[in-house]
């Protein structure tokens, strides 16, 4: 069972290629069939030490919060040589969370439907306007950021204002994110992808966090989730 799950993860793992520096790779690890749970991971190399690290978590898409006990983060003592991948760190951590993933009915082959992706190298828009060609829905997503710089310390937060217009003209307005949560060391955000779960009602937004840790830039990921009526 573990072998089958890990092989499935290999097939769906990486959305963004590994880049130079302390840049994470995001991994879509699947939804539950009813869309109520979404599992994701990220992994990379510490810029200073060259050690592999990984993070995995299962998110309750209704509550937009981690399922208790499923958020794992670890830096491994193994230094990765040039030309090698730190993906093994993710495999190891996924194995530690496998029982919880099975309990949450996570299926690594249920990756949802991609309705938006930011092209690598493209300018990050402040407001996303895109068409879901499968449903004819038109989406508009605005990210409202607050970035506070105090000498060498940066803190930031964001909220999301979302409007979905159906083919018949019906408009739904939703919000996501929490502008009251200030994140230390995060100097900017970008929406990388938007997914609709297998139920058609759960929505996952993959958010890129541009970090400034002790003057060194790095990239990490988080997700925001919401449920359509």
trRosetta pair geometry for C-beta under 8 A, 3 or more apart (Angstrom, degrees):
i j d omega theta_ij theta_ji phi_ij phi_ji
1 4 5.8 -54 -149 34 30 111
1 5 6.5 27 155 -17 64 107
2 5 5.8 -58 -149 37 32 109
2 6 6.2 27 157 -17 67 108
2 95 6.5 45 -157 -128 120 94
2 98 6.2 8 -116 -162 88 170
3 6 6.0 -59 -145 38 28 107
3 7 6.3 28 157 -18 64 109
4 7 5.9 -57 -149 37 28 111
4 8 6.5 30 152 -20 62 106
5 8 5.7 -56 -153 34 32 112
5 9 6.5 36 150 -23 65 102
5 94 7.9 -165 131 147 111 116
5 98 6.2 116 98 -138 160 115
5 101 7.6 122 -163 98 142 137
5 108 6.4 126 -161 -7 69 133
6 9 5.5 -48 -151 30 37 115
6 10 6.8 44 149 -25 64 97
6 91 6.1 52 -144 -144 116 100
6 94 7.0 134 -106 101 81 130
6 95 7.2 2 -79 -74 117 92
7 10 5.6 -44 -154 25 37 115
7 11 7.0 37 149 -21 62 102
8 11 5.7 -55 -159 29 38 113
8 12 6.9 -1 158 6 69 110
8 30 8.0 15 135 -52 120 141
8 108 3.9 125 124 79 114 130
8 109 5.6 -79 -161 -49 120 88
9 12 6.5 -82 -150 49 31 88
9 13 5.7 60 159 -75 71 96
9 27 7.4 28 -171 178 97 130
9 29 6.3 -5 -122 -128 100 84
9 90 7.9 -166 157 131 135 111
9 91 7.4 154 93 -105 143 74
9 94 6.1 52 -107 178 167 168
9 108 5.0 -92 -75 -142 61 152
10 13 6.0 -26 -140 -23 24 123
11 108 7.6 110 55 133 96 114
11 109 7.5 8 83 -98 130 81
12 27 7.8 97 110 -169 75 81
12 28 6.0 -84 149 83 106 92
12 29 7.5 135 95 -113 117 30
12 30 7.1 79 92 -61 156 88
12 108 5.7 174 37 166 134 89
12 109 6.8 -176 -41 -104 142 42
12 111 5.4 -159 -159 -72 134 129
13 27 4.7 -33 -163 -131 69 105
13 28 7.6 167 -150 46 19 62
13 29 8.0 23 -114 -84 60 67
13 87 7.3 43 167 -146 157 123
13 90 7.5 110 -148 113 122 153
14 17 6.8 68 154 -89 131 44
14 25 5.3 -32 -132 177 100 124
14 26 7.5 111 -149 71 52 52
14 27 6.3 -37 -84 -94 45 78
14 87 7.9 -68 -61 -105 118 122
15 25 7.7 156 47 -177 64 75
15 26 4.9 -29 44 81 113 102
15 27 7.3 -177 -3 -95 87 28
15 28 6.2 76 -46 -15 116 102
15 192 7.5 106 124 140 136 129
15 193 6.6 -84 -173 -22 152 149
15 206 7.5 29 75 134 165 176
16 25 5.8 -162 76 -136 80 65
16 26 5.6 57 20 26 106 94
16 120 7.3 137 -136 -81 95 115
16 192 7.3 -58 -54 -167 133 144
17 25 7.2 -38 -174 -111 14 110
18 23 6.9 141 -159 87 54 101
18 25 5.3 -48 -76 -58 75 120
18 44 7.0 156 -128 -120 99 81
18 85 6.8 -174 -14 -128 156 89
18 86 7.9 134 -112 29 144 93
19 23 4.4 -5 60 65 97 156
20 23 7.3 59 75 10 28 123
21 47 5.8 -6 -163 -102 56 121
21 217 6.8 2 175 86 145 88
21 218 6.9 -157 150 -104 101 63
22 44 6.6 99 -165 135 56 137
22 45 7.0 -119 -113 87 60 65
22 46 6.5 6 -115 -150 110 34
22 47 3.7 -74 -50 -36 104 108
22 213 7.8 -56 85 44 157 127
22 216 6.7 67 16 139 132 117
22 217 7.6 175 54 104 97 51
22 218 3.7 -36 98 -114 113 108
22 219 7.4 162 109 25 68 60
23 44 6.2 -167 88 -132 37 143
23 218 6.7 -159 -75 -156 45 61
23 219 4.6 24 -132 40 73 112
24 42 4.3 22 173 173 129 119
24 43 6.7 132 -154 61 82 20
24 44 4.4 -106 -106 -28 52 132
24 218 7.8 66 -22 168 86 93
24 219 5.7 -130 24 101 82 79
24 220 5.2 69 -3 -114 142 48
24 221 5.8 -130 93 -3 135 94
25 42 6.3 166 78 -154 45 68
25 43 5.7 -22 55 61 95 74
25 44 6.1 150 4 -73 75 84
25 87 7.7 -36 67 -91 148 85
26 40 6.9 -21 -170 -175 88 114
26 41 7.8 145 -164 86 45 48
26 42 5.3 -27 -104 -99 51 94
26 192 7.2 146 7 92 161 158
26 206 6.2 77 -173 -165 160 137
26 221 4.7 60 -93 -26 111 171
27 40 6.3 149 83 -168 63 64
27 41 4.1 -14 62 66 118 91
27 42 6.4 -174 13 -80 84 39
27 43 7.1 27 -16 3 124 98
27 90 6.1 102 -10 -158 159 150
28 40 6.1 -32 -112 -112 42 85
28 111 5.1 71 129 -143 133 99
28 112 7.5 -112 -169 30 136 104
28 195 7.4 129 -125 -68 136 160
29 39 4.0 -67 86 110 113 101
29 40 5.7 179 15 -101 95 25
29 41 5.5 70 -39 -6 126 99
29 56 6.9 36 -21 -143 161 105
29 94 6.9 -170 -126 -120 139 118
29 101 7.4 -81 144 -127 126 135
29 106 6.6 11 127 172 95 135
29 108 5.8 -54 -173 -112 59 85
30 38 7.6 -163 108 -147 34 56
30 39 5.6 5 60 49 70 103
30 106 4.9 114 92 178 110 87
30 107 5.0 -143 178 85 137 43
30 108 4.2 -119 -36 -103 138 28
30 109 6.6 27 -110 26 125 29
30 110 5.0 80 -159 60 93 74
30 111 6.1 -66 -101 -79 58 55
31 35 5.6 -10 -178 -109 133 51
31 37 6.7 140 -162 85 56 60
31 38 5.3 -24 -102 -100 73 73
31 39 7.8 -172 -82 16 26 73
31 106 7.1 -156 132 -135 11 67
31 107 6.8 -17 74 48 55 84
31 110 4.5 -91 55 119 86 111
31 111 7.2 149 -2 -115 92 10
31 112 5.6 98 -27 -54 132 91
31 197 4.8 143 -127 -142 157 99
31 198 5.5 -180 87 0 140 102
31 202 7.1 148 -138 81 133 142
32 35 6.7 -114 72 -22 77 12
32 36 5.7 -35 64 52 130 75
32 37 4.1 63 -11 46 119 100
32 38 7.8 -103 5 -62 75 42
32 104 5.8 -112 -68 148 123 78
32 105 4.2 71 -136 89 104 98
32 106 5.8 -61 -69 -82 71 44
32 107 7.0 107 -121 2 32 85
32 110 7.5 -25 126 81 2 148
33 105 6.4 -65 9 146 86 125
33 107 6.6 54 -56 -1 76 133
33 110 6.5 -139 -88 -92 53 166
33 198 5.9 -72 -153 89 45 143
33 199 7.6 97 145 -60 50 89
34 105 7.8 48 16 91 92 142
34 198 7.8 -46 -60 79 5 101
34 199 5.4 39 -175 -70 42 131
35 38 7.8 5 -163 -58 55 93
35 61 6.2 -64 152 50 76 156
35 112 8.0 90 -117 -97 95 100
35 197 3.3 116 -128 123 107 143
35 198 5.6 -159 -64 52 92 68
35 199 3.4 -103 0 14 132 115
35 200 7.6 -118 -46 25 158 38
35 201 6.1 140 95 60 155 79
35 202 3.5 -178 168 7 114 129
36 60 6.8 -16 164 -150 79 67
36 61 5.8 -151 -157 38 30 101
36 62 6.2 -13 -144 -19 84 106
36 199 7.8 52 -35 -14 64 151
36 202 7.0 -153 -76 -72 28 142
37 58 5.6 -5 -170 -178 108 106
37 59 6.9 148 -157 74 55 48
37 60 6.5 -31 -100 -101 68 47
37 61 6.8 -144 -79 -9 15 94
37 67 6.7 6 -127 -45 109 138
37 104 4.4 -172 -178 173 170 115
37 105 6.8 126 43 60 134 80
37 106 6.1 -95 114 -75 121 84
38 58 7.2 157 80 -157 36 58
38 59 4.9 -19 63 57 89 101
38 61 5.6 79 -7 -63 108 108
38 112 7.7 4 -118 -40 116 133
38 197 6.9 -112 -76 -93 110 118
38 202 7.0 179 -46 150 117 136
38 204 5.4 160 -154 -81 172 140
38 223 7.0 -115 105 131 132 161
38 225 6.5 170 25 -92 136 138
39 56 7.0 10 -176 -175 97 96
39 57 7.1 -176 -144 95 62 40
39 58 4.7 -27 -94 -100 85 75
39 59 7.4 177 -83 13 34 73
39 70 7.8 -101 -114 167 96 131
39 97 7.9 160 -149 128 128 133
39 101 5.8 25 -88 -121 162 103
39 104 7.2 130 -56 89 113 141
39 106 4.6 22 -8 -132 134 147
40 56 7.3 -174 97 -145 39 58
40 57 6.4 -9 59 59 75 81
40 59 7.2 8 11 -7 101 115
40 206 7.6 167 -131 -108 156 103
40 221 7.6 -103 147 115 135 124
40 223 5.8 126 13 -27 154 137
41 54 6.4 0 -177 -176 112 98
41 55 6.2 167 -154 89 65 54
41 56 4.2 -20 -99 -98 100 78
41 57 7.5 153 -87 16 55 60
41 90 5.2 110 142 -145 142 110
41 93 7.0 148 -137 89 128 122
41 94 6.5 -53 -67 -72 157 99
42 54 7.1 174 91 -151 45 57
42 55 5.2 1 54 54 85 100
42 90 7.8 -139 110 -97 11 117
42 220 6.7 115 119 -155 161 69
42 221 5.0 162 -77 41 145 111
43 52 7.0 5 -177 -173 104 92
43 53 6.6 -180 -149 93 63 52
43 54 4.1 -12 -102 -104 98 84
43 55 7.3 -173 -74 21 56 62
43 86 5.5 -162 152 110 109 103
43 87 6.2 120 90 -113 151 42
43 89 5.1 154 -146 78 123 109
43 90 4.2 -93 -45 -52 144 105
44 52 7.6 -179 101 -145 25 59
44 53 6.2 -13 63 58 66 89
44 86 6.0 80 -175 64 13 144
45 50 5.8 -14 -175 -149 118 41
45 51 6.9 148 -153 72 69 28
45 52 6.1 -43 -98 -95 67 52
45 53 7.4 139 -115 16 19 83
45 80 5.8 -104 -102 44 119 129
45 86 5.2 178 -64 -36 79 145
46 49 4.5 17 91 44 127 94
46 50 6.6 -54 70 2 79 14
46 51 5.0 10 25 52 118 80
46 53 6.1 80 -46 -17 90 121
46 75 6.6 32 -42 -139 129 126
47 216 6.0 -164 75 166 154 144
47 218 6.8 -130 -20 -88 127 111
48 216 7.9 -162 -53 -3 96 175
49 79 7.0 -118 150 -105 80 98
50 79 4.7 44 105 -154 108 95
50 80 6.1 -144 166 48 86 70
51 75 5.6 64 117 178 126 100
51 76 6.2 -169 177 75 99 59
51 77 6.6 -46 -137 -136 127 19
51 78 6.7 122 -143 72 78 41
51 79 5.6 -60 -85 -93 63 61
51 80 7.4 122 -138 -2 21 84
52 75 7.5 160 94 -156 42 59
52 76 4.9 -9 74 49 91 113
52 78 5.9 -8 22 77 111 93
52 79 8.0 167 -12 -123 78 20
52 80 5.3 87 -54 -37 100 119
52 86 3.5 173 -123 -147 105 109
52 88 6.8 21 157 66 169 86
52 89 3.9 -166 145 -46 115 132
53 73 7.6 13 179 -176 104 78
53 74 6.7 -171 -149 99 70 44
53 75 4.2 -29 -98 -103 101 72
53 76 6.8 -174 -88 9 43 74
53 86 7.3 8 30 166 43 144
53 89 6.0 108 117 169 6 158
54 73 7.6 -163 99 -141 46 48
54 74 6.3 -4 58 59 78 81
54 76 7.7 24 7 -19 95 109
54 86 7.5 -171 -59 143 93 104
54 89 3.8 174 -27 131 115 98
54 90 4.4 -178 -132 -79 137 55
54 92 7.0 143 37 58 147 91
54 93 4.4 -160 103 4 125 140
55 71 7.7 -4 -172 -170 94 75
55 72 6.9 176 -149 93 51 55
55 73 4.4 -1 -107 -105 93 82
55 74 7.8 161 -82 18 53 55
55 93 7.2 -80 -106 147 9 166
56 70 7.6 -86 121 162 86 78
56 71 7.6 -171 95 -140 50 38
56 72 5.3 5 54 54 86 97
56 90 7.2 116 -61 -151 106 75
56 93 5.0 167 -2 129 117 114
56 94 5.7 145 -81 -84 158 62
56 97 5.1 -141 102 14 136 156
57 66 5.3 -73 -168 -120 118 108
57 67 7.9 155 177 34 75 78
57 70 5.7 101 -153 117 53 90
57 71 4.2 13 -109 -106 105 74
57 72 7.3 -177 -72 22 63 58
58 66 6.9 92 72 -158 54 69
58 67 4.4 -24 96 28 105 122
58 70 3.9 -46 29 147 100 157
58 71 7.9 -123 30 -60 58 60
58 97 7.4 175 -27 175 104 127
58 100 6.4 -147 -2 134 142 110
58 101 6.6 -177 -73 -97 128 66
58 104 5.2 170 -166 -12 152 174
58 106 6.6 -113 -115 -60 116 134
59 64 7.2 -3 -179 -146 113 33
59 65 7.0 160 -151 85 76 19
59 66 6.1 -59 -101 -99 61 44
59 67 6.9 -160 -109 -16 10 82
59 204 7.7 121 74 -116 143 112
59 223 6.0 -107 -33 82 164 126
59 225 5.7 150 138 -16 132 142
60 63 4.2 21 101 37 122 105
60 64 7.3 -62 86 -5 75 17
60 65 5.6 -7 48 63 105 71
60 66 7.4 56 5 134 86 9
60 67 5.4 119 -44 -71 91 77
60 225 7.8 -172 99 72 41 148
61 64 7.1 28 -159 -74 32 54
61 197 6.7 -37 -98 -40 174 150
61 202 4.2 24 146 -145 158 120
61 203 7.8 138 -168 43 119 39
61 204 7.0 -78 -116 -71 113 89
61 225 4.1 -118 -137 167 69 143
61 226 7.6 -42 177 43 83 10
61 227 6.2 112 132 -68 95 90
62 202 8.0 -71 -57 -105 62 102
62 225 7.9 -31 -16 120 18 121
62 227 5.5 12 -110 -36 64 139
64 176 6.9 -178 -114 -147 150 90
64 224 6.3 9 -150 -161 117 62
64 225 4.8 -170 -104 60 74 83
64 226 6.7 8 -72 -74 120 55
66 70 6.1 -165 -180 64 96 93
66 71 4.5 -23 -149 -45 153 119
67 70 4.5 36 76 11 96 136
67 100 7.3 163 102 174 128 117
67 104 6.3 -142 -17 -92 176 135
69 100 6.5 -162 112 -109 99 143
70 97 6.1 83 -155 -150 73 118
70 100 4.9 -174 -104 144 95 147
70 101 7.8 119 -142 -64 117 63
70 104 7.4 27 -98 -34 152 144
72 93 5.4 179 107 -165 125 107
72 96 6.0 160 -155 95 172 126
72 97 5.6 -145 7 -60 135 117
74 89 7.4 -161 88 -170 93 100
74 92 7.8 -90 78 103 137 115
74 93 5.9 179 32 -90 115 115
76 89 5.3 -146 -1 -111 130 103
76 92 7.1 79 -79 59 139 157
78 88 7.9 -30 77 87 150 128
80 84 4.9 -144 -174 88 93 112
80 85 7.3 -86 -160 108 140 10
80 86 5.1 -92 -52 -76 157 85
81 84 5.0 72 62 5 75 124
85 88 7.5 125 100 -10 81 79
86 89 5.1 -6 166 6 90 119
86 90 7.8 94 125 -12 75 88
87 90 5.5 -48 -166 32 55 113
87 91 6.6 58 140 -20 75 100
88 91 5.3 -49 -148 35 42 116
88 92 6.3 46 153 -23 69 102
89 92 5.8 -53 -151 34 30 113
89 93 6.5 21 155 -11 64 108
90 93 5.9 -60 -145 42 32 104
90 94 5.9 35 156 -22 68 109
91 94 5.7 -56 -144 37 27 112
91 95 6.4 32 155 -22 62 104
92 95 5.8 -55 -157 31 28 113
92 96 6.9 28 148 -18 62 103
93 96 5.5 -49 -153 32 40 114
93 97 6.5 20 153 -4 68 109
94 97 5.9 -68 -146 49 32 99
94 98 6.4 64 148 -65 65 84
94 101 7.6 10 -166 -27 77 152
95 98 5.4 -17 -149 -25 35 120
97 100 5.1 -58 -170 47 71 113
97 101 5.6 79 130 -30 86 102
98 101 5.4 -55 -145 36 33 114
98 102 6.3 34 156 -20 67 103
99 102 5.8 -52 -150 35 31 111
99 103 6.4 32 150 -20 63 105
100 103 5.5 -51 -147 36 35 114
100 104 6.3 26 155 -11 66 107
101 104 5.9 -61 -147 44 30 104
101 106 4.2 -67 -170 43 85 131
102 105 7.4 33 -179 -79 34 32
102 106 7.3 -74 -67 40 25 84
106 110 8.0 -150 -171 53 51 109
107 110 4.1 65 80 4 109 109
108 111 7.9 15 170 -65 46 84
110 197 7.9 38 154 -162 108 75
110 198 5.1 -44 -164 -43 117 137
111 195 7.4 -103 152 -143 69 139
112 195 3.9 70 112 173 143 115
112 196 5.7 167 -174 77 103 37
112 197 4.9 -58 -106 -102 107 38
112 198 6.4 -109 -96 -41 56 64
112 202 7.8 -100 -109 91 123 99
112 204 6.6 -156 -28 28 175 118
113 134 6.7 -45 173 12 150 161
113 195 6.6 140 65 -160 40 68
113 196 4.7 -19 57 59 98 95
114 117 6.0 5 -180 -44 123 110
114 193 6.3 -56 -137 -165 98 115
114 194 7.6 110 -159 77 55 54
114 195 5.9 -37 -95 -102 51 76
115 130 6.9 141 149 112 84 128
115 132 4.8 -21 -144 -105 124 97
115 134 7.8 -98 -101 22 99 111
115 139 7.1 90 136 -4 128 149
115 194 5.2 -54 67 97 91 101
115 195 7.1 149 13 -113 84 23
115 196 5.8 54 -22 -14 124 105
116 128 6.2 43 -158 -176 156 141
116 130 5.0 143 -97 49 108 164
116 139 7.2 -100 -46 75 132 144
116 191 7.5 11 115 134 130 116
116 193 6.3 161 91 -155 68 46
116 194 4.0 35 43 30 107 108
117 192 7.0 -2 -149 157 63 63
117 193 4.9 -1 -104 -106 73 87
117 194 7.9 -135 -60 24 47 65
118 122 6.0 -148 -178 63 78 118
118 124 6.7 9 -147 -111 143 75
118 190 6.5 -25 -12 155 176 114
118 191 6.7 139 -37 97 124 63
118 192 5.2 -95 31 -137 113 45
118 193 7.2 -114 11 -60 77 53
119 122 4.2 79 69 -20 92 128
124 190 4.4 -89 -130 -123 140 118
124 191 8.0 135 -158 36 101 64
125 128 5.9 128 84 -81 123 54
125 129 7.9 -92 142 10 158 76
126 142 6.9 15 142 -145 77 77
126 143 6.6 -127 -166 52 56 87
127 140 6.5 1 176 -171 106 87
127 141 6.9 167 -159 83 59 44
127 142 4.6 -18 -109 -97 92 80
127 143 7.7 -162 -86 16 46 67
128 139 6.8 -10 114 116 104 103
128 140 6.9 167 86 -151 62 38
128 141 4.3 3 49 52 110 95
128 142 7.8 -153 23 -67 67 37
128 191 6.2 -68 -41 72 138 144
128 194 7.7 148 132 -25 164 138
129 138 7.6 0 -168 -180 78 95
129 139 7.3 173 -145 90 35 61
129 140 5.4 2 -101 -105 74 80
130 138 7.7 178 93 -154 33 58
130 139 5.4 -10 62 59 77 102
131 136 7.5 -22 -172 -145 97 39
131 137 7.6 158 -159 86 52 46
131 138 5.6 -26 -105 -105 69 72
131 139 7.6 -175 -86 19 21 78
132 135 4.9 4 112 44 119 95
132 136 7.0 -43 83 21 77 10
132 137 4.4 10 43 58 120 91
132 138 7.6 -145 17 -74 78 25
132 139 6.5 73 -27 -20 100 110
132 196 7.7 54 -133 -24 140 142
133 136 7.2 31 -144 -76 31 49
135 166 7.7 -68 148 -134 107 76
135 167 7.4 -139 150 -31 67 108
136 166 7.5 61 97 -173 88 53
136 167 4.0 42 104 -79 129 111
137 164 5.4 -7 -176 -172 122 99
137 165 6.7 150 -162 75 66 46
137 166 5.7 -33 -105 -106 83 49
137 167 7.1 -76 -71 -37 48 72
138 164 7.3 153 77 -158 47 49
138 165 4.5 -14 59 59 98 103
139 162 7.3 -30 -161 -162 93 90
139 163 7.3 148 -158 84 46 56
139 164 5.5 -14 -103 -105 72 75
139 165 7.9 -161 -71 22 29 72
139 194 7.5 -167 136 112 167 166
140 162 7.3 153 85 -156 57 44
140 163 4.5 -3 58 58 102 101
140 164 7.9 -164 26 -73 66 37
140 165 7.8 37 -1 -8 101 103
141 160 6.1 -14 -168 -167 96 106
141 161 7.4 156 -155 80 46 50
141 162 5.1 -3 -108 -108 80 79
141 163 7.8 -162 -71 28 44 61
141 191 6.6 47 112 -40 136 174
141 194 7.3 171 -17 -79 160 146
141 205 7.6 168 -163 -109 156 139
142 160 7.1 152 78 -156 50 54
142 161 4.5 -9 58 58 103 100
142 162 7.8 -157 27 -70 66 40
143 158 5.6 -10 -174 -169 94 127
143 159 7.7 157 -157 79 51 38
143 160 5.9 -24 -102 -101 62 75
143 177 7.8 93 -135 -27 77 163
143 189 6.4 -145 178 95 145 116
143 191 6.4 -167 -53 -29 132 108
144 158 6.3 147 77 -159 51 68
144 159 4.8 -15 60 61 108 86
144 160 7.3 -169 17 -80 82 24
144 161 6.4 59 -22 -11 115 103
144 179 6.7 -30 98 -88 108 126
145 156 6.5 -8 -172 -172 96 114
145 157 7.4 161 -154 86 54 44
145 158 4.7 -23 -101 -100 66 97
145 188 7.4 12 -156 -139 159 57
145 189 6.1 -178 -101 34 122 109
146 156 6.3 166 89 -154 56 64
146 157 5.0 -2 55 56 104 87
146 158 7.1 -174 18 -79 69 47
146 179 6.3 80 4 -160 125 98
147 154 6.7 -10 -173 -169 92 104
147 155 7.8 162 -155 87 48 41
147 156 4.3 -10 -106 -104 68 110
147 187 6.3 60 -147 -159 127 53
147 188 7.0 -7 -90 -81 142 59
148 154 7.0 154 84 -156 51 55
148 155 4.9 -15 63 64 102 87
148 156 6.7 179 19 -80 68 54
148 182 7.3 -23 31 -140 125 124
149 153 7.5 152 -157 84 49 49
149 154 5.1 -17 -103 -102 72 83
150 153 5.0 -18 69 67 89 99
150 154 7.8 170 25 -84 63 35
150 155 7.7 6 10 9 105 102
152 215 7.8 -38 -162 -65 114 87
153 184 7.3 -42 -168 -149 98 91
154 184 7.9 120 85 -164 53 48
154 185 6.5 83 70 -120 86 20
154 186 7.1 -132 115 68 103 33
154 187 4.7 12 134 -89 157 88
154 212 5.5 53 35 52 133 131
155 182 4.5 25 166 175 118 111
155 183 6.6 162 -157 72 68 37
155 184 5.5 -30 -102 -99 89 49
155 185 7.8 18 -91 -4 55 35
155 186 7.4 42 -148 48 35 77
156 182 6.8 137 61 -150 14 68
156 183 5.8 -31 65 54 69 88
156 186 4.8 -108 47 95 111 92
156 187 6.4 139 -23 -118 139 20
156 188 7.3 -130 -135 -69 178 25
156 189 7.2 -168 128 -26 135 102
157 178 7.2 -75 -166 103 113 62
157 179 5.0 103 131 -158 122 47
157 180 6.8 177 -160 47 158 8
157 181 5.5 147 -124 76 111 54
157 182 5.1 -68 -50 -91 109 52
157 183 6.7 138 -83 3 60 82
158 177 5.2 -66 107 -172 77 149
158 179 6.5 -74 141 -98 10 70
158 189 5.2 -70 -30 30 156 158
158 207 7.9 177 68 -150 144 145
159 175 6.5 -14 177 -169 106 106
159 176 7.5 154 -169 83 62 42
159 177 4.4 178 -128 92 39 116
159 178 6.8 31 -94 -122 84 4
159 179 4.0 -42 -38 -48 112 101
160 175 6.3 145 81 -164 66 54
160 176 4.2 -13 59 62 123 86
160 177 4.5 117 -3 2 88 118
160 205 7.0 130 -96 41 168 170
160 224 6.5 142 1 114 143 160
161 173 7.7 -17 -173 -165 81 94
161 175 6.1 -20 -104 -107 52 79
162 173 7.0 148 86 -159 59 47
162 174 4.4 -22 70 67 113 88
162 175 6.7 180 19 -87 89 26
162 176 6.4 39 -17 2 128 103
162 226 7.3 -170 31 46 158 165
163 171 6.3 -16 -167 -166 99 101
163 172 7.2 157 -155 82 49 51
163 173 5.3 -14 -102 -103 77 74
163 174 7.8 173 -79 24 33 67
164 171 7.3 152 80 -155 47 51
164 172 4.7 -8 58 58 97 102
164 174 7.4 15 0 7 104 110
164 228 7.3 -25 39 -119 163 119
165 169 6.8 -23 -172 -146 98 32
165 170 7.3 158 -155 80 53 42
165 171 5.2 -17 -102 -101 76 76
165 172 7.9 -166 -74 24 33 67
166 169 6.8 -32 73 38 77 19
166 170 4.3 6 36 55 121 92
166 171 7.7 -139 12 -68 78 31
166 172 7.6 66 -29 -8 97 99
172 228 6.9 63 133 -145 166 90
172 229 6.7 -157 -125 17 136 110
174 226 5.6 113 157 170 140 153
174 228 7.6 -92 -51 -102 153 62
176 205 6.6 126 109 19 155 136
176 224 4.6 111 156 155 121 127
176 225 7.4 -174 -141 74 128 18
176 226 4.8 -99 -83 -49 118 122
177 224 5.4 -33 -66 -118 69 152
178 181 4.5 62 95 -2 111 109
183 186 4.2 19 102 15 117 131
183 209 7.2 -77 125 -142 156 135
185 211 5.3 18 142 -157 100 90
185 212 5.8 -154 -165 63 67 62
185 213 5.4 33 -160 -82 133 71
186 189 7.1 32 165 -62 120 87
186 209 5.0 -60 -129 -167 117 108
186 210 7.0 104 -161 68 68 50
186 211 5.8 -46 -99 -100 58 65
186 212 7.7 151 -110 16 11 78
187 210 5.6 -66 66 101 83 96
187 211 7.1 116 11 -144 85 16
187 212 4.7 50 -24 -14 127 119
188 209 7.9 149 83 -161 48 44
188 210 4.1 2 60 47 92 125
189 207 5.6 -16 -165 -175 109 108
189 208 6.7 146 -161 78 52 60
189 209 6.0 -19 -104 -103 76 56
189 210 7.1 -142 -70 12 28 85
190 207 7.2 149 74 -160 38 60
190 208 4.4 -11 60 55 91 112
190 210 7.3 58 -4 -29 100 106
191 194 6.9 14 170 -54 119 94
191 205 5.7 -49 -138 -173 106 110
191 206 7.3 108 -164 74 59 55
191 207 6.1 -38 -101 -103 55 67
191 208 7.7 -152 -73 14 6 84
192 206 4.6 -56 62 100 104 104
192 207 7.0 167 6 -112 89 13
192 208 5.0 94 -46 -33 113 104
192 221 7.4 -47 14 -122 144 112
193 205 7.6 176 90 -152 50 45
193 206 4.5 25 49 34 87 120
194 203 6.8 -8 -172 -172 93 99
194 204 7.3 162 -156 85 46 52
194 205 5.3 -12 -106 -104 78 73
194 206 7.6 -141 -70 17 35 76
195 203 7.0 158 83 -157 53 51
195 204 4.4 -7 58 58 104 99
195 205 7.9 -167 24 -73 70 31
195 206 7.5 58 -7 -23 105 99
196 200 6.3 19 162 -131 118 39
196 202 7.2 130 -165 80 52 55
196 203 5.8 -23 -103 -101 63 72
197 200 7.2 -90 78 -15 69 19
197 201 7.0 -39 59 60 108 52
197 202 3.4 15 12 67 138 107
197 203 7.2 -113 -6 -62 87 28
197 204 6.9 90 -55 -14 90 102
199 202 5.7 69 50 3 111 97
200 228 7.6 -74 136 59 64 130
201 227 5.5 23 148 -163 97 79
201 228 4.6 -134 -149 57 64 86
201 229 7.7 -123 -141 77 110 12
202 225 6.6 -13 -170 -167 92 110
202 226 7.8 160 -153 85 50 38
202 227 5.8 -28 -99 -105 59 73
202 228 7.7 -120 -50 13 17 82
203 225 6.6 153 82 -156 55 59
203 226 5.1 -14 60 62 106 82
203 227 7.3 179 16 -90 82 23
203 228 6.3 82 -24 -33 114 96
204 223 5.4 -19 -166 -167 97 124
204 224 7.6 147 -157 77 50 44
204 225 5.3 -20 -101 -100 67 86
205 223 6.5 147 75 -159 50 66
205 224 4.6 -13 59 61 106 93
205 225 7.4 -169 20 -78 72 37
205 226 8.0 26 -7 5 106 98
206 221 6.1 -14 -173 -164 93 119
206 222 8.0 155 -158 82 51 35
206 223 5.6 -33 -101 -101 54 84
207 221 6.7 143 77 -158 52 64
207 222 5.0 -23 65 67 106 82
207 223 6.7 165 13 -101 86 26
207 224 6.1 55 -25 -7 125 100
208 219 6.0 -21 -168 -162 100 108
208 220 7.9 142 -160 79 53 35
208 221 6.0 -36 -103 -100 51 75
209 219 6.9 147 76 -158 56 54
209 220 4.7 -20 61 69 111 83
209 221 6.7 -175 12 -89 87 21
209 222 6.1 53 -31 -1 119 104
210 217 6.9 -23 -174 -158 88 100
210 219 6.1 -23 -105 -102 55 77
211 217 6.9 135 78 -161 62 48
211 218 4.4 -24 65 67 115 86
211 219 6.7 -171 14 -83 91 23
211 220 5.9 47 -30 5 127 103
212 215 7.0 10 -179 -102 87 17
212 216 7.6 149 -158 67 48 35
212 217 6.3 -24 -100 -98 63 59
213 216 5.5 -34 74 63 78 87
213 218 5.8 -6 16 15 116 123
